[in-house]
């Protein structure tokens, strides 16, 4: 029996490194690996809905494993050798009611 297995993606976590001359925060990015993330092409319904709601075109949908504590809202992720931007709110299910190991999904667009 073949088991479903995700891939490792890199999430670019925004970390405040100081403040500028106007006392505004200055940020840098710290890369963290996230194991076992499902990467699937966005469905035609997801693409249409994302364009209607956010004005952005969903390219992939990520399945996030249970227990992950990263902030997936409006962040940069790297997989397939390219950078992608997550958008919208991650949709999360109740862990106990979902039989597999993924309980969140988030849409990504190409990051340019």
C-alpha positions in Angstrom: 0.0 0.0 0.0 1.4 3.4 -1.0 1.2 6.1 1.7 0.6 9.7 0.9 3.7 11.8 1.7 4.3 15.5 1.5 7.5 17.3 0.7 9.7 19.7 2.5 9.0 23.4 1.9 10.8 26.4 3.2 8.9 29.1 5.0 10.4 32.6 5.3 9.6 33.8 8.8 9.7 37.5 9.3 11.8 38.5 12.3 12.2 42.1 13.6 15.9 43.0 13.7 15.7 46.5 15.0 14.2 49.9 14.2 15.0 52.6 11.6 15.6 56.3 12.1 11.8 56.9 12.3 11.4 54.2 15.0 9.7 51.9 12.6 10.5 48.2 12.8 13.1 46.7 10.4 12.6 43.1 9.4 14.7 40.3 8.0 13.7 36.8 7.0 14.7 33.5 8.6 14.3 30.3 6.6 12.7 27.3 8.3 12.1 23.9 6.8 8.6 22.4 7.2 8.4 18.7 6.6 5.5 16.7 5.0 3.6 19.5 3.3 1.2 18.5 0.5 1.5 20.5 -2.7 -1.4 20.2 -5.1 -2.5 22.3 -8.1 -5.3 24.7 -7.3 -8.7 23.6 -8.5 -10.6 25.7 -11.0 -13.1 26.6 -8.2 -10.2 27.7 -5.9 -8.8 29.9 -8.8 -12.1 31.6 -9.5 -12.9 32.1 -5.8 -9.4 33.5 -5.0 -9.7 36.0 -7.9 -13.2 37.1 -6.8 -12.3 37.5 -3.1 -8.6 38.5 -3.1 -7.8 39.6 -6.7 -5.0 37.0 -6.7 -4.7 33.9 -8.8 -4.2 30.7 -6.7 -1.6 28.4 -8.4 -1.2 25.7 -5.7 -2.9 24.7 -2.5 -0.7 23.6 0.4 -1.8 20.9 2.9 -0.2 21.8 6.3 0.5 18.9 8.7 -1.2 18.7 12.1 0.6 20.3 15.0 2.4 22.9 12.8 2.6 26.3 14.6 4.0 28.5 11.8 2.1 31.6 10.7 1.0 30.9 7.1 -0.9 34.1 6.5 0.7 36.4 3.9 4.2 34.8 4.0 6.7 33.6 1.5 7.3 29.9 0.9 9.8 28.2 -1.3 9.3 24.9 -3.1 10.0 23.5 -6.6 12.9 26.0 -6.7 10.7 29.0 -6.7 9.2 31.5 -4.3 5.5 31.6 -3.6 3.3 34.0 -1.6 0.5 32.6 0.6 -2.7 34.7 0.7 -6.0 34.6 2.5 -6.5 32.9 5.8 -5.4 29.3 6.3 -8.5 27.0 6.5 -8.1 24.7 9.5 -10.2 21.7 10.5 -10.5 20.0 13.9 -7.5 17.7 14.2 -9.4 14.9 15.9 -12.1 14.8 13.1 -9.6 14.5 10.2 -8.2 11.1 9.6 -5.0 12.0 7.8 -2.0 14.0 9.0 -3.0 17.3 7.4 -5.6 19.7 8.9 -4.9 23.1 7.3 -4.8 24.3 3.7 -3.5 27.6 2.4 -3.4 28.9 -1.2 -0.3 30.3 -2.9 0.3 32.6 -5.8 3.6 33.0 -7.7 5.9 35.5 -5.9 7.5 38.1 -8.2 
